[in-house]
Amino acid sequence: MDQAGLSAAVGSASSGAAAIDVKTMNDEQQAAYVSSLYPGRSLAADDIWRVIEREKYEMQHKGHEGKHLAMFLIFLCVLAMLPKTVRYWRQRHPGSYRLVSIGSICLIPPYFALGNRYFRFVSIWIGYALANTYILYLATREPLYQRTPRRVYQWFALTNKVSYAVFVAGIVLFALCFFNVAPGLTDTGRMVESSLITVFYGLYFGLMSRDLVTLCSDKMAATLGYASSNGLPTKHLPRTVCCICGDGLGYGNTGIDTGGGLLHADAAPKQSTCAVEPTHNLDCGHEFHATCIRGWCVVGKKDTCPFCCEKVDLTPFKQSSWDRQELFYVTSLEYMRFFISWQPLTLLLLTGIFWVLGLD
């Protein structure tokens, strides 16, 4: 570029930024323009690039202050209405709410991971999805095998424990990085990134397990006949049966009614020869396996009796410090649900509103 052109660019910059179109400048003109904005300073190429990008952004949005204000007010209104809308949706239409929630949780993260080439996460997700597809197949098939409920709950109890352990490991690793316990190792960006990814894995797969076990629980309970979509049981619950897993309580016959084709013919009740499994009685008088009702209340975060829907006192599940930590983990899963599911859906809703109103 000749000296006359360079002087013209500087002169234009001195007369006011409004007359400058940085998009049409070449590299030398941009450098001269930035130097005129910061006289006496020696700027690196990265600094010049940042200033030029800022100028482009200001030129693009100049005169749109009213539009920005309208977008901000719409954003505040959507945020204010979101909690009540989601709560109303969950209470009035639990089926569609659960479907959208589970679908967004299962599909949104792998979609972005695939787009950003995070193949490690995609590989883990595919393996986890295949295993859970088989579990869902077992839980939803009719007739239902007698041992299926127990196997389903054992699987989700295992995935919940593994996810919780991964979450704790990520927290510990992040704490080591935060306090720089091992200089040269814990103060590296790679180690901090690994700790955050570990925490994400623990929360994400724990959230998936919790939602899927809820889906399987409702389906199996309805198949066994001890619960229905309207919350009313379709048959009497014997005192010797845990209606969560459908298995017997203690010694003797399991007490499961095989009439009506609810259980597979090859899975007829057998005499139990194993030790008595601990049970837990709710205030409503219904008795369950201790592990079953614990998974129902803590993992599934349900506060009602699986049979009669009476309110359950969760105090017995908060006695030890480990229990309280696990409940803290379950609470963290709800925050994870917002960031994974509702935040992208909210942004999608806002984008649609802005497009309809011509504010894009």
LUMKEDREN-897194 format. One record per atom (N, C-alpha, C): residue in one letter; x, y, z. Coordinates in pm, whole numbers, plus 32768, in hexadecimal, padded with zeros to 4 digits. Atoms other than C-alpha are relative to their C-alpha. Layout:
BEGIN
AXYZ...
//
This chain:
BEGIN
M80567F888000M800080008000M8059807B8000D7FAF7F898006D8086815C7FAED7FED8057807BQ80057FAA7F89Q80C8826880B1Q7F8580578001A80777FAB8006A7FA5833A8036A7F867FB88038G8072804E7FCDG7EAB8224807CG80077FEC8095L7FF080127F70L7F3D81E781D2L7FE0807F804BS801D7F807FBFS7F2D83588229S7F6A801D7FFEA80917FE9800AA7DC3836381B0A7FB77FB0806BA804180537F9AA7D6582448299A8012803C808AV7FE77FC47F7EV7E0D82EE83BFV7FB08080800FG804C7F857FF8G7D6A8438836AG7F6E7FE78018S808C80237FEAS7C1683968359S7FE97FD5808FA800D802C7F75A7C5282F384A9A80038076805FS7FF97F8D7FA7S7CAD84408542S7F8180537FFBS80797FAF800DS7B7284E584BFS7F887FC28042G8071803F7FBCG7A8F83E5856AG7FED7F737FD0A8010808E8020A7A4782738578A7F887FE67FA7A807B8017804CA78F682A284CEA801C7FF87F6BA7FE37FFF808EA799D82DD837CA80587F8C7FD6I7FA4806D801CI7A7381A58391I7FB37F7E7FF0D803680858015D7A10805682FFD80757F9E8006V7F8A80557FEBV7B107F648390V7FF77F807FADK800E807C804DK7A817E4482C1K8043800B7F79T7FC67FED8086T7B087EDD817DT8096801C8006M7F717FE27FF3M7C667F228208M80537F827FEFN7FA1806E8000N7D927E4A81C4N804E80008083D7FB980117F81D7E877DE282D3D804C807E8028E7FB27F887FDFE7F637F1882BDE7FA580738029Q805E7F977FDCQ7E3A800382C6Q7FC37FE7808BQ803580227F7CQ7DAB7F4B83F3Q80668020806DA7F977FE27F9EA7EF97F6984A7A800E80978016A7FF77F6F7FF4A7F0780DD845CA7F888038804BY80797FD37FBDY7DA1810B84D0Y80087FE68096V7FF580217F72V7DE08058861AV806A80558043S7F977FAC7FC7S7F23811C864FS7FCE808E8019S80397F7B7FEBS7E5E825F8626S7FA48004807AL805680057F8AL7D6E81EB8736L80517FFB8080Y7FA9800D7F8BY7E8E819E8824Y8089803A7FE0P7F807FC18026P7F9F829C87D2P806A7FEA806DG7F9180117FA3G80F1825C886EG800E7F758038R7FFA80897FCER80AF80EC88B0R80277FA17F91S7FD78066805FS81507FC68804S7FA77F858015L8061806B7FF3L80427EC287C4L802B7F877FAFA7FE2807E8046A80787D578769A7F907FE17F9DA806380258065A7FC07CB0864CA7F7F7FCE803FD807980317FBCD7ED07C04873ED7FAD80738037D80487F8B7FCCD7E797D5287E0D7FB9804B7F90I803F7FBC8072I7E367DEE868DI7F867FB27FD2W80718053802BW7D557CC98630W7F898011805ER806E7FF07F9FR7C8A7CEE8773R7FBC80867FEFV803C7F7B8011V7C587E63873BV7FAB80047F82I804A8000807FI7BEB7E2C85D3I7F7E7FB1800FE807A804F7FEBE7AF47D1B863CE7F9B804C8054R805B7FAF7FAFR7A647E018745R7FC1806F7FADE80367F978056E7A3D7F178645E7F987FC87F9EK8062803F8059K798D7E2A8555K7F7E7FE38048Y8079801F7FB2Y789F7DBF8668Y7FB0807E801DE80457F827FE2E784F7F2886C7E7FBD80397F84M803C7FCF807DM78127F85855CM7F847FAF7FDBQ807180568022Q772A7E5B852CQ7F86801E8055H80707FEE7FA3H76557EAD865DH7FE38094801DK80177F737FE7K76638029864EK7F7480287FD4G80887FD6801EG750680C38658G7F957F998020H805F806A7FDEH74637F8286D8H7FE17FFC8094E801280007F6FE74447FEF8841E7F727FDA8028G808B80237FE1G72C77FD7883EG7FE47F6C7FECK801180908019K72D27E7B87A8K80417FAF8070H7FBB80487F95H73CF7E0B88AFH7FB080068082L80517FF37F87L72F27E9289C5L7F877FA27FFCA8074805A800EA71C57DD4893EA80297F6E8012M7FCF808A7FF0M72917C918928M80207FE28091F7FDE80147F72F730B7CC08A8DF7F827FEF8054L807C800B7FB4L71AA7CF58B13L7FBA7F7B7FE4I803B80838020I712B7BC18A5AI804C7F918047F7FAD80647FBAF724D7AFB8AEBF7FDC7FF98094L80257FFF7F72L71F17B698C4DL7F767FC38016C808780387FF2C70827B118C18C80027F687FF2V7FF780928012V70D979B48B98V803F7FBF807AL7FC080387F88L71C179768CC0L7FA180028077A805D7FF77F8EA70B679EC8DB5A7F8F7F9A7FF5M806F805C8014M6FA979108D1BM802A7F6E7FF9L7FD280898016L708177DC8CE5L7FE87FA38076P8014805F7F91P707C77438E47P7F6E7FD98014K808D801F7FECK6F01775F8E6FK7FC77FB07F8CT8031804A8074T6EC376E68D0DT802C7F6F8004V7FCD808A7FF8V6FA175B48D3BV7FBB7FB48071R804380417F8ER6F01756A8E8FR7F707FDA7FDBY8089801C802CY6DA375838DFBY7FFF7F8D7F9BW7FF680698065W6E0974A98CD4W801A7F788042R7FDE807E7FBDR6E9D73A08DBAR7F8A7FC9804EQ8072802D7FB0Q6D6573958E93Q7F897FD67FA9R807780188053R6C5C739E8D7FR80187F987F94H7FE3805C806FH6D0972D98C6CH80867FBB801AP7F80803F7FDBP6E1472008D10P803A7FA97F91G7FCF8057806AG6E2A71148BE6G8051804B7F98S7FB97FB38066S6E8972188AE2S80798048803CY7F8F7FBF7FBDY6F6472CF8BDEY80767FA1800BR7F9480617FEFR702A71958C27R803E7FDA7F7AL7FCE80258084L704671418AB6L805E806C7FCAV7FAC7F938031V70D072988A59V807F800B8053S7F8C7FF57FA8S71B6729E8B89S80667F937FE1I7FA4806F801BI724A71458B4AI803A800B7F74G7FD07FF3808AG7260718189D3G806C806A7FF2S7F9D7F94800AS731A72CA89F8S80817FDB8048I7F8980277FB5I7406723C8AFFI80507F987FB3C7FBC806C8047C7457710B8A2BC803B802C7F7BL7FDA7FE08088L747E71BD88DDL805280817FF1I7FBC7F7F8012I74FB73248910I80977FF68018P7F6E80087FEBP765472D889AEP804A7FB27F94P7FB58044806BP76BA71CD88AFP7FFD80497F7BY80077FB1807CY764772B18795Y807080687FFDF7F967F9B7FFAF773073C98805F808A7FBE8008A7F7F80457FF7A784472D0885CA802D7FCE7F78L7FDE802F8086L7836723B8700L802880737FA5G7FDE7F8B8051G783973938662G8088803A8020N7F7D7FCC7FD5N796F73F3872BN806C7F948005R7FA1806E800BR7A1972A086F1R80327FCE8088Y7FDE803B7F7FY7A14722F885DY7FDD7F6A7FF9F8022808B801EF7A2270C587F1F80067FA6807CR7FFB80517F86R7A7B703E894AR7F7880008046F80847FF87FC2F793370BC89DBF7F997FB77FABV805F80428058V7875704088AAV800B7F68800DS7FEC80907FF3S790E6EE488D0S7FC57FCD8083I803980297F7FI78B36ED08A42I7F6880077FFBW80917FF08009W77556F4E89F6W7FC17F8F7FB1I8037806C8052I771E6E4888E8I7FFC7F7E8050G7FFF80797FAEG77896D2D89D2G7F968003806DY80647FF27F97Y76AD6DB28AE9Y7F727FF77FC7A80858004803FA75866DE189FCA7FDA7F737FD8L801E80898027L75A16C7C8979L7FD97FAB8079A8020804C7F87A75A46BED8ADAA7F7680268035N80817FD57FCCN74786CBD8B42N7F8E7FDD7FA1T8067802C805ET73BC6C658A04T7FD47F728021Y8022808A7FDAY73CD6AF88A6DY7FB17FFD8083I80497FF97F81I735D6B508BD0I7F7280327FEAL80867FCE801FL72386C188B46L7FAB7F967FBBY8049806C8043Y71DA6AF38A6AY7FCD7F9B8067L802A805E7F99L71D06A0D8B99L7F8F803A8055A80627FC27FA6A71066B078C68A7F7A80197FBDT807C7FDC8044T70016B4E8B5ET7FBC7F8A7FBAR803D80718047R6FC369F48ACER7F917FC18054E806C80497FBEE6E8869328B23E7FF07F797FBCP800180077F6EP6E7168358BBCP808A8020803CL7F887FD57FBAL6F7268A98CBCL803B7F8A804DY7FBE806A7FB5Y707067B18D3EY800580258094Q80057FE77F70Q706B678A8EB6Q807E80478032R7F837FC67FD0R71DA67E58EE0R802280857FBDT7FDF7F858047T71CE690E8DF5T8001807C805AP7FFA7F887FACP716F6A1A8EF9P807D80078056R7F887FFF7FABR728969B08FE0R807D801F7FAER7F8C7FE78054R738569AE8EC4R800580927FD1V80047F74802BV73116B028E49V802F805D806FY7FD87FAA7F91Y73376B9F8FA2Y80927FEB8025Q7F7280187FE5Q74886AF88FD5Q8058804A7F9CW7FB37FBA8066W75036B888E8CW80048096801AF80027F707FEAF74936CEA8ED9F804080268086A7FB87FE77F83A75166CCF903EA809680017FE6L7F7380058023L76686C708FABL802A807E7FB4T7FDC7F88804ET76686D8C8EABT7FFC807D8056N80067F8C7FA8N76006E828FB9N807B80078059K7F8980017FAAK771E6E15909DK807E80237FB1V7F8C7FE18054V781B6E218F82V800180947FDBS80087F728023S77A16F7A8F14S802180578078Y7FE27FB47F86Y77B06FF5907CY80947FFC801FA7F71800D7FE7A79116F6E90A3A805180557F9FV7FBB7FAD8063V797F70188F5FV7FEF80948023F80197F757FD7F78DE715E8FD6F805A80298074V7FAB7FE37F8CV7996714D9124V809280077FD7A7F767FFE8031A7ADE70FB9073A801E80837FB8G7FEC7F818044G7AB2722D8F96G800880768060I7FFC7F957F9CI7A6B730C90C2I808680008049V7F7F800C7FBAV7BA072899178V807180317FA6L7F987FD7805DL7C7672BB9043L7FFF80977FEAF80097F6E8010F7BF5741E9017F80348047807DA7FCD7FC57F84A7C3E74699186A80987FFB8004L7F6F80098005L7DA373EE9157L803A80697FA2C7FD37F99805EC7DC674D4902BC7FED808C803AF801D7F7C7FCAF7D2875FA90E2F806780288069F7F9C7FE37F98F7E1775E0920AF808E7FE37FD3N7F7B801B803BN7F3A757C9125N80537FA8805DV7FBD805B7FA4V7F9B745391FDV80837FCF7FC7A7F8580338040A809E73D59103A802880617F91P7FD67F9F8066P814174FE904DP80427FBA7F8AG7FCE803E8079G819574AA8EE8G7FA37F977FC8L80618064802DL807973AE8ED5L7F728033800ET80897FD57FE9T7F3C74378F74T7FE680917FD5D80167F76802BD7F74759A8EF6D8000800C7F67T80037FFC8091T7F6C753A8D87T7F70800A7FCEG80867FF28039G7E4775908CA8G7FC27F7A7FDCR803480848025R7E2874278C36R7FC47FB88079M803280427F88M7DFA73AB8D9CM7F7C803F802DV807D7FBB7FDCV7CEE74B38DE7V7F907FD67FA1E8064802B8063E7C3B74598CA5E7FD37F71801BS8023808C7FE4S7C4972E68CFFS7FA47FF68078S805680037F8AS7BAF732A8E55S7F73802D7FE1L80867FD08025L7A8E73F08DC1L7FB77F9C7FA7I803F80668055I7A4F72E68CB8I7FD17F8A8055T8027806E7FA8T7A4A71DB8DC9T7F828021804FV80787FD57FBAV794A72A28E91V7F877FFC7FA2F806D80038062F787772C98D57F7FD17F727FE5Y8025808C8019Y788171538D10Y7FAD7FC88073G804880337F8DG781471038E72G7F738036800BL80857FC37FF7L76F071F58E67L7FA87FD67F8AY8051801C8078Y768071AF8D03Y7FCA7F718000F802E808B8004F767470348D12F7FAD7FDD807CG805780127F8CG75E370428E71G7F7480357FE6L80827FC78022L74CC71208DEEL7FB57FA67F9EM8040805D805DM748870338CCDM7FCB7F858049S802A80777FB5S74796F0B8DBDS7F84801C8052R80727FDF7FAAR73886FBC8EA3R7F7F800D7FB0D80797FF08051D729570198D8DD7FD37F7B7FC5L80258080803CL72A36EC38CECL7FC87F9F8068V8035805A7F99V726A6E0A8E36V7F7280298025T80897FD37FE8T71346EE18E6ET7FA27FCC7F94L80518032806FL70B36E838D17L7FE77F6A800DC800D80927FF0C70F66D108D55C7FA97FDD8077S804E801D7F87S705E6D1C8EB3S7F6B800C7FE6D808E7FEB801BD6F126DA98E3ED7FCA7F947FA3K802E8064805FK6EFD6CB48D1EK7FF47F778043M800480837FBFM6F506B808DF2M7F927FFA8069A806A7FFE7F9CA6E656BEB8F09A7F777FF17FBEA807F800D8047A6D4B6C118E0DA7FED7F737FC9T800880878036T6D9C6ABF8D71T7FE07F9A806EL801B805A7F91L6DA06A128EC4L7F7380138038G80897FE87FD4G6C4E6AB18F0DG7FF480488083Y80047FBC7F7FY6CAE6B68904CY7FFA80977FF2A800B7F6F8017A6C9C6CC18FACA7FCB80137F73S80337FE08085S6C006D6A8E7FS801B80917FE1S7FE37F778028S6C186EAE8DBES7FB480678050N804D7FA17FB0N6B096F508E94N80217FF98094G7FD480077F75G6BBE6EF38FD6G7FB47F9E8054L804F80607FB3L6ABF6DE99041L802D7F727FE1P7FD7808B801AP6B2D6C7D906EP7F8F7FB27FBFT806480508046T6A7E6B7D8F94T7FE97F798044K8019807B7FB5K6A9C6A5C9088K803A800C808CH7FD97FFE7F74H6AD46A0F91F8H80947FDE800FL7F73801A7FE4L6C386A179280L800C7FA38077P7FEB805A7F8EP6C8668E39357P806D8037805CR7F9E7FD07FA0R6D4B692B9492R80897FC17FEBT7F8180468016T6E596839941DT8047802D7F83V7FC87FD58080V6EA768FB92DFV802E80928008C7FCF7F778013C6F7B6A31929AC7FCE802E7F77C803D7FD8807FC6EB86AEC9191C8060804E7FA7I7FA07FBB8055I6FED6BA39116I80447F9F7FA2C7FBB80618054C70A66A70909AC7FA97F877FE0G805780728018G6F89697290AAG80307F80803FD7FC980777FC0D705C68819177D7FC87FF2808DG8037801A7F7CG6FFD67E192C1G80538040806EL7FBC7FCA7F8AL70566865941AL80207F8D805EG7FD980667F9FG711D676C94EAG7FF67F747FC9Y8005808D8025Y710165F094EAY7F7A7FDD7FC4G807F8036802FG6FF6651F944CG7FE180277F73N802B7FE58087N6F2E654B9312N800580957FE3T7FF57F738024T6F6466909257T7F7B80478003G80837FC27FF7G6DEF66CE9254G7FD7804C7F85I80227FB58079I6DF0675C90F5I7F927FB87FB5D80718036804AD6CAB6728903ED80257FF67F6DT7FDE8012808DT6CF666918EEBT7F857FFD7FA7G80797FFE8052G6B8E66A78E77G7FFC80797FA6G80107F8F805CG6B3167828D55G807380117FA1G7F927FF8805FG6C76673E8C9FG80608071801BL7FA87F917FE3L6D3568508D56L80917FD28005L7F7A80347FFAL6E6467758D90L800F7F8E7F9DH7FE580688061H6F0866888C9DH7FE57F77803BA802680847FCDA6E96651F8CBCA80777FB38034D7F8A80477FD4D6FFC64A48CE4D803680358084A7FCE7FC07F87A702C65878E11A7F9D7FF08070A806080197F95A6F3864E78F03A804180138087P7FC77FE97F7EP6F6865399075P80437F848036K7FB6806D7FC4K706864639126K8018801C8093Q7FE27FF17F73Q70BC64269290Q80888045800FS7F847FB77FECS71C565189308S80567FB88066T7FA380417FA5T72F7647C93AAT806C805F8030C7F9B7F9F7FD9C73C065BA93D9C7FD880428084A801A7FBD7F81A73DD668A9513A7F99806D7FEEV80687F9A8004V72CE6781956CV803F80867FDEE7FCE7F7D8026E730868CD94BFE7FC0806A8058P803A7F987FAAP72DB6A01959DP7F8D80487FBBT80757FBB8036T718D6AB0956ET7FEC80848049H801B7F7C7FC5H71076C0995B9H7F69801A7FF7N808E7FE17FF9N6FA76C6A9628N7FEA80977FF9L80257F738008L6F136DB895C0L7F90801E8062D806A7FD77FA2D6E1E6E809694D7F777FD07FD3C8082802D8033C6D046E0B95B0C7FEA7F6B801BG800E808D7FDFG6D476CA3961CG80347FA17F97H7FCD8058806AH6DD66C1D94D6H80957FE58017E7F79802F7FE4E6F196B5894EBE80487FE27F7CF7FAF80138078F70316B4B93EBF808B7FD18027H7F7280197FEAH71926ACD93C7H80468085801BA7FBC7F847FDCA72786BCD9465A804B803C7F89T7FB87FCD8075T734C6BE7932AT7F9F80367F97C80617FD38066C72166C0A924EC7FC880898023I803E7F817FDBI71726D229312I8068806F8009R7F957F9C7FFFR72C16DCF933CR801B80317F72G7FED7FD7808BG72F66DCB91C4G7F8C80527FCCW80787FB7802AW71906E419191W800480918031C80047F7A7FC3C71B76F6C927CC807D80527FE4V7F837FB5800CV73276FC9925BV802C800C7F6FV7FD47FFD808BV738B6F6590FAV7F94803D7FA7G806D7FCC8052G72366FA6905FG7FC580828032K802E7F837FC2K71F570CD9149K7F68800A8000K809180027FF2K708C70699183K7FE080068095D80227FEF7F72D6FE870D292CBD7F757FCB801FT8083803D7FE7T6EAA700092B3T800E7F687FFFC800180927FFDC6E596E9392F8C7FE67FCB7F73P801580358086P6E776DC591B6P7F767FC27FEBF80818044800EF6D296D1C9201F7F8A805E8014C80757FAD7FE0C6C3D6E1792A4C801880957FECC7FDD7F73801CC6CF56F5F924DC7FF78059807BE7FFD7FAD7F87E6CF36FD293B9E808B803B8012K7F817FBA7FEDK6E0370C9941CK80607FAC8053V7F9A804F7FBCV6F487023948CV805C805E804CD7FA17FB67FAFD702070A795A8D808D7FD47FDBL7F7A8022802EL718370B4951DL80698009806DT7FA07FF37F93T722370E59674T80567F848013P7FAC80777FEEP72956F789693P806F7FF37F98F7F9A80098067F735B6FA49552F8067806F800BK7FA17F917FECK741E70D195DBK804D7FF18083Q7FC580107F7CQ74A9703A971BQ809880077FFCS7F6E80028005S76136FFB96B4S803380707FA5S7FC47F978053S770270F79618S80097FD37F6EW7FFC80328089W7721701594E7W7F7A80127FBBD80867FEC8039D75A9702594B5D7FEB80917FD9R80127F72801ER75AE719F94C8R8053802A7F86Q7FAF7FE28076Q76C971AD93CBQ7FBF7FCB7F81E804480378074E760670CB92E3E7F8780547FD9L80707FA7801DL74D571AB9303L803180837FC2F7FC47F8A803FF75B772D292B2F80207FE57F6DY7FE38028808AY762272169179Y7F807FFF7FADV808080048047V74B471DC9119V7FD0808E7FE3T80267F758016T747273519146T8053803F7F90S7FA97FCD806AS759D739F9068S7FD17FD37F77L803180328081L74FF72C98F5AL7F92805A7FC9E806B7FA7802FE73D673B88F4CE803A807E7FC0Y7FBE7F8E803EY74BE74DC8F09Y803C7FD87F79M7FC88031807EM756574098DFFM7F927FF47F97R80708009805DR740F73CD8D63R7FE480897FBFF801B7F7B8037F73E075458D3BF806780247F95F7F987FD8805FF753075798C8DF7FFF7FAA7F83I7FFC805A8073I751074498BABI7F7F80067FAFS8082800C8044S739D74478B5BS7FBC80867FEDW80577F8A800AW72E175868BACW8048807B7FCCQ7FBA7F8B8035Q73F176838B5FQ80077FFF7F67P80047FFF8094P741D761589F1P7F7380127FC8L80897FF08031L72A375F889C9L7FD080908011T80247F747FEBT727877548A5ET803F805A7F96L7FBD7FB28068L737A77E4896FL7FBF7FEA7F77L8046801C807EL72C97737884FL7F7B804A7FFAL807F7FB67FFAL717E77CE88C0L801680957FEAL7FE27F728012L7219792988D8L8024801F7F6FT7FDB7FEB808CT72B07905877ET7F8580037FA7G807C8001804EG715A78AD86F3G7FAF807F8014I804A7F867FE4I70B579D687A1I803F80787FBAF7FB97F918041F71C07AC68722F7FEC7FFD7F68W8010800C8090W719B7A3E85C2W7F7380297FD4V808A7FDD8020V701F7A6485C4V7FEB80968008L800F7F6E7FEDL70387BCB8644L806080517FADG7FA17FB68053G714B7C238550G8071803F804EL7F967FC97FABL724C7C5B8664L80837FB47FEFD7F87804E8011D734F7B6A85DFD806D804F7FB9
//
